[in-house]
Amino acid sequence: MHIKVCSSDSWNIGDRAAELVKRSSRGIIGADYSCLVKRAGEQFADTIRNTEMKPGEVPVHVISLGGSEKYGCFFAGAPVHTLTGIKAIEDVAVGDLVLTHRNRYKPVLETFEADYSGVTATIKCSGLPDPIVSTGEHRHRVVCKEAFTATIRYHQRQAGTLEQYIDTLVEDSEYVDACRIRPGDFLVIPCCPESPETVELPENADPYVLGLYVAEGCLAKEYKDISTRGEYNKLVFVFGGNDDKPIDYLQDWHRVKLQPNRTSEVGVRYTVGDKQLAAVADKLFGHTAHTKHIHPAVFAWSQEDRLKFLAGYFDGDGCLVTDSNYARYVGTLKASTVSRTLALDIQRLCASVGIGVSVSRCYNYERHRSKFEGFGKGRGDLPIFALSIGCRDSNRILQYCLRLQPHTHATNYASSHGFSSGRYKLASAEAVTLSEAADETRYNLAVADDNTYVTDIWTKNSNRNMDAFSLGTLRKYHDTFLKHAKVYRHHDNKDPKKSYGVIKAANVNEAMCRGELLLGLNET
């Protein structure tokens, strides 16, 4: 018995669904033969019927990608996670290193754009600042809600196996068209890069101090020495009036008393001269508020060092909710940044140690300028990204903080900021909205090896290999499949001895503007 496999969107209402097909010693005949022939491909029927299959060969009819094939894409502004921070998809260039589903960075091989009219899917995910907007056909990695119910989570948590269970769910999950994702399904965010680049740290590098730098610091350049003019040689920290303990720690770490330089009634600046550390800080985190990010090398630090780094960051930029009308919010740890890249990197870094973080977006409107003077004048529409960690998880960071102190509030409130295994974070789809787009520009990327990239969530190209051909090219070259092609798994296609079958016949389907192949797969 052999199975005809169709994807959910490859047949119309009224068509027969996939069913078992009988293959006798005379091959596939009669009504069972008709199951292998698509309505739009009837001109290939005689070829399929008359092609002799050798003993041990299983026939498989393949509709390959053609010139008019629709594949999933994103629209302008879609945030792609790259090695140097988040870029809008239209700004990603060939050679840029982008984060893939395997939690590693791979180069972009090709970028492309095209006009699009059709279904658009907008997915609002819990804990992410912006909705995911793509064409309806674009496929995202999804864990279905039935596999991760509250009851299942409770029993897995009681057994101490929740993290392993999440990893198993992700590994067994499938790609789902954006238009078929349901509220309550979970989308996947990779959060711990595999084999990241190693950045050698100076002996005096301290994770807590580097966290303070990300929150409160910037870099100063050398101007006097001609040989090193223009190179960063100082770290500059600006503290407020309640930062005595972080300041004392900075003094003890530097081993030389730092001279304060008052910048306002409450602001004090301290300058640390260390050229080597300044260069490392620039490489790992950047040096301006709007472009700060977290280098993948930080994800390879020990869990304790990652927690100390986060403690330094929240001591610098964070606050702790100690009073609220709602008991569940007491003990919540909050921070804010103008860097979207940094906010999402902090979220992934926290997820790598099993801490859930919610990121939301707000704006520095003119009428609220007095509250946001630190974010620059004349920037009334500047977006600000707020991070929030629930009381259940906040003490794991607070235990390493100096300014902020661990809370004693009850922590039996369930997290609403997603679930993490250390390798992956699951973000619940809160709402899915479908609409129609007309003559919009769509964008997509071809990424080496992994054929995926992260736009806040794990996504893939529907057109995995970018193998779209014009109808004229299909007419001219479709027979080259017979001359040169074989069937392989997982792109392991260099050694013909590793093939799993041959191409028996090739055709151009004029009605569908696609190529068609008849494969002879090894029965074993």
Backbone hydrogen bonds, N-H to C=O, Kabsch-Sander energy under -0.5 kcal/mol:
donor,donor_aa,acceptor,acceptor_aa,energy
2,H,21,V,-2.5
4,K,19,E,-1.3
5,V,3,I,-0.6
6,C,4,K,-0.5
10,S,7,S,-1.9
15,D,12,N,-2.4
21,V,2,H,-3.1
24,S,27,G,-1.9
27,G,24,S,-1.8
29,I,27,G,-0.6
32,D,29,I,-0.9
33,Y,29,I,-0.9
33,Y,30,G,-0.6
34,S,30,G,-1.2
35,C,31,A,-0.7
35,C,32,D,-0.6
36,L,33,Y,-1.7
37,V,34,S,-1.2
38,K,36,L,-0.6
41,G,38,K,-1.6
42,E,39,R,-1.0
44,F,41,G,-1.8
45,A,42,E,-1.7
48,I,44,F,-2.3
49,R,45,A,-2.8
50,N,46,D,-2.3
51,T,47,T,-0.8
51,T,48,I,-0.6
52,E,50,N,-0.5
54,K,52,E,-0.5
57,E,54,K,-2.2
58,V,521,L,-2.8
60,V,519,L,-1.9
62,V,60,V,-0.6
62,V,517,L,-3.1
64,S,62,V,-0.7
64,S,515,G,-2.2
67,G,513,C,-0.6
68,S,513,C,-0.9
69,E,66,G,-1.2
74,F,443,Y,-2.5
75,F,133,V,-0.7
76,A,441,T,-0.6
78,A,75,F,-1.9
80,V,78,A,-0.6
80,V,87,K,-3.4
81,H,454,V,-2.5
82,T,80,V,-0.6
82,T,85,G,-1.7
83,L,97,L,-2.3
85,G,82,T,-1.6
87,K,80,V,-2.6
89,I,78,A,-2.0
91,D,88,A,-2.4
92,V,88,A,-0.7
92,V,89,I,-0.8
95,G,108,V,-2.2
96,D,93,A,-2.1
98,V,96,D,-0.6
98,V,106,K,-2.8
99,L,81,H,-2.9
100,T,104,R,-2.5
103,N,100,T,-1.7
106,K,98,V,-2.4
106,K,104,R,-0.5
108,V,96,D,-2.0
109,L,446,A,-3.3
110,E,446,A,-1.3
112,F,444,N,-1.8
114,A,442,R,-1.7
116,Y,440,E,-2.3
118,G,437,A,-1.5
120,T,435,S,-3.1
121,A,134,S,-2.9
122,T,433,T,-2.7
123,I,121,A,-0.5
123,I,132,I,-2.9
124,K,122,T,-0.5
124,K,431,A,-2.6
125,C,123,I,-0.6
126,S,428,S,-3.2
128,L,125,C,-1.6
132,I,123,I,-3.1
133,V,131,P,-0.6
134,S,121,A,-2.2
134,S,132,I,-0.5
135,T,73,C,-2.5
136,G,119,V,-2.6
138,H,135,T,-1.5
139,R,460,K,-0.6
140,H,176,V,-2.3
141,R,458,W,-2.0
142,V,174,E,-2.4
143,V,186,F,-3.2
144,C,142,V,-0.6
147,A,144,C,-1.4
148,F,145,K,-1.3
153,R,149,T,-2.6
154,Y,150,A,-2.4
155,H,151,T,-2.2
156,Q,152,I,-2.5
157,R,153,R,-2.6
158,Q,154,Y,-2.5
159,A,155,H,-1.7
160,G,156,Q,-0.5
160,G,157,R,-0.8
161,T,156,Q,-2.6
162,L,156,Q,-0.7
165,Y,161,T,-2.3
166,I,162,L,-2.3
167,D,163,E,-2.1
168,T,164,Q,-2.2
169,L,165,Y,-2.6
170,V,166,I,-2.6
171,E,167,D,-2.4
172,D,168,T,-1.9
173,S,169,L,-0.7
173,S,170,V,-0.8
174,E,142,V,-1.1
176,V,140,H,-2.6
178,A,138,H,-2.6
179,C,136,G,-2.0
180,R,177,D,-2.0
181,I,178,A,-1.2
184,G,429,A,-2.9
185,D,182,R,-2.3
186,F,143,V,-3.0
187,L,427,A,-3.0
188,V,141,R,-1.2
189,I,425,K,-2.6
191,C,423,R,-2.4
192,C,423,R,-0.7
194,E,102,R,-0.6
194,E,103,N,-1.8
199,V,197,E,-0.5
200,E,198,T,-0.6
205,A,202,P,-1.8
210,L,206,D,-2.4
211,G,207,P,-2.0
212,L,208,Y,-2.2
213,Y,209,V,-2.3
214,V,210,L,-2.1
215,A,211,G,-1.7
216,E,212,L,-3.7
217,G,213,Y,-2.5
218,C,236,V,-1.8
219,L,287,H,-0.5
220,A,234,K,-2.2
222,E,231,E,-2.6
226,I,224,K,-0.6
228,T,225,D,-0.7
229,R,225,D,-0.6
229,R,226,I,-0.7
230,G,222,E,-3.2
231,E,228,T,-2.2
233,N,220,A,-2.4
234,K,220,A,-1.4
235,L,272,V,-2.9
236,V,218,C,-3.0
237,F,235,L,-0.5
237,F,270,Y,-3.0
238,V,216,E,-1.7
239,F,237,F,-0.5
239,F,268,V,-3.0
243,D,240,G,-1.0
247,I,243,D,-2.2
248,D,244,D,-2.7
249,Y,245,K,-2.4
250,L,246,P,-2.3
251,Q,247,I,-2.3
252,D,248,D,-2.5
253,W,249,Y,-2.6
254,H,250,L,-2.3
255,R,251,Q,-1.5
261,N,269,R,-1.9
263,T,267,G,-2.3
264,S,267,G,-1.4
268,V,239,F,-2.4
269,R,261,N,-2.4
270,Y,237,F,-2.8
272,V,235,L,-3.3
273,G,271,T,-0.6
274,D,233,N,-1.1
274,D,272,V,-0.9
278,A,274,D,-2.4
279,A,275,K,-2.1
280,V,276,Q,-1.8
281,A,277,L,-2.7
282,D,278,A,-2.1
283,K,279,A,-2.0
284,L,280,V,-2.8
285,F,281,A,-2.4
286,G,281,A,-0.7
286,G,282,D,-1.4
291,T,288,T,-0.9
292,K,288,T,-0.9
293,H,285,F,-1.6
295,H,284,L,-2.1
295,H,293,H,-0.5
298,V,295,H,-1.9
299,F,296,P,-1.1
300,A,297,A,-1.2
301,W,298,V,-1.5
306,R,302,S,-2.3
307,L,303,Q,-2.2
308,K,304,E,-2.4
309,F,305,D,-2.4
310,L,306,R,-2.2
311,A,307,L,-2.2
312,G,308,K,-2.3
313,Y,309,F,-2.2
314,F,310,L,-2.7
315,D,311,A,-2.5
316,G,312,G,-1.5
317,D,313,Y,-2.8
318,G,314,F,-2.1
319,C,334,K,-2.2
321,V,332,T,-2.8
322,T,320,L,-0.7
327,A,325,N,-0.6
329,Y,326,Y,-1.8
330,V,326,Y,-0.5
330,V,327,A,-1.1
331,G,321,V,-3.3
332,T,329,Y,-1.8
333,L,389,I,-2.6
334,K,319,C,-2.8
335,A,387,L,-1.7
336,S,317,D,-0.6
337,T,385,F,-1.8
340,R,338,V,-0.7
342,L,292,K,-0.6
343,A,339,S,-2.2
344,L,340,R,-2.3
345,D,341,T,-2.3
346,I,342,L,-3.0
347,Q,343,A,-1.9
348,R,344,L,-2.2
349,L,345,D,-2.8
350,C,346,I,-2.7
351,A,347,Q,-2.2
352,S,348,R,-1.7
353,V,349,L,-0.5
353,V,350,C,-1.4
354,G,351,A,-1.7
355,I,350,C,-2.8
358,S,388,S,-2.5
359,V,127,G,-2.0
360,S,386,A,-2.3
362,C,384,I,-2.5
364,N,382,L,-2.3
365,Y,363,Y,-1.6
368,H,365,Y,-1.8
369,R,366,E,-1.9
371,K,368,H,-1.9
372,F,368,H,-0.6
372,F,369,R,-1.5
375,F,372,F,-1.9
376,G,373,E,-1.6
379,R,376,G,-0.7
382,L,364,N,-0.5
382,L,379,R,-1.7
384,I,362,C,-2.8
385,F,337,T,-3.3
386,A,360,S,-2.3
386,A,384,I,-0.6
387,L,335,A,-3.1
388,S,358,S,-1.9
389,I,333,L,-2.9
391,C,328,R,-0.5
393,D,390,G,-1.1
394,S,390,G,-2.0
395,N,391,C,-0.6
396,R,393,D,-1.5
397,I,393,D,-0.5
397,I,394,S,-1.3
398,L,394,S,-2.6
399,Q,395,N,-1.9
400,Y,397,I,-2.0
401,C,398,L,-1.0
419,F,426,L,-1.4
421,S,424,Y,-2.4
422,G,424,Y,-0.6
425,K,189,I,-2.4
426,L,419,F,-3.4
427,A,187,L,-2.8
427,A,425,K,-0.5
428,S,426,L,-0.5
429,A,185,D,-3.2
430,E,124,K,-3.0
430,E,428,S,-0.7
431,A,124,K,-1.3
433,T,122,T,-2.7
435,S,120,T,-2.3
437,A,118,G,-3.3
440,E,116,Y,-2.5
442,R,114,A,-3.2
443,Y,74,F,-3.2
444,N,112,F,-1.8
446,A,110,E,-2.7
447,V,445,L,-0.5
448,A,107,P,-2.5
450,D,448,A,-2.9
451,N,447,V,-1.0
453,Y,459,T,-1.6
454,V,99,L,-1.5
455,T,453,Y,-0.6
455,T,457,I,-2.2
457,I,455,T,-0.7
458,W,188,V,-3.3
459,T,453,Y,-1.7
460,K,139,R,-1.9
461,N,451,N,-1.1
464,R,462,S,-1.4
466,M,463,N,-1.1
468,A,466,M,-1.0
474,L,470,S,-2.3
475,R,471,L,-2.3
476,K,472,G,-1.9
477,Y,473,T,-2.5
478,H,474,L,-1.7
480,T,477,Y,-2.1
481,F,478,H,-1.4
482,L,479,D,-0.8
483,K,479,D,-1.0
484,H,480,T,-2.5
485,A,480,T,-0.5
485,A,481,F,-1.6
487,V,501,G,-2.2
492,D,489,R,-2.2
493,N,491,H,-1.9
498,K,495,D,-2.3
499,S,496,P,-1.6
500,Y,487,V,-3.6
501,G,487,V,-0.6
502,V,520,G,-1.8
503,I,485,A,-0.7
504,K,502,V,-0.6
504,K,518,L,-2.9
505,A,518,L,-1.3
507,N,516,E,-2.3
509,N,507,N,-0.6
509,N,514,R,-3.1
510,E,508,V,-1.1
513,C,509,N,-1.1
514,R,509,N,-1.7
515,G,64,S,-0.6
516,E,507,N,-2.6
517,L,62,V,-2.5
518,L,505,A,-2.6
519,L,60,V,-3.1
519,L,517,L,-0.6
520,G,502,V,-2.8
521,L,58,V,-2.9
521,L,519,L,-0.6
522,N,500,Y,-3.0
523,E,56,G,-3.0
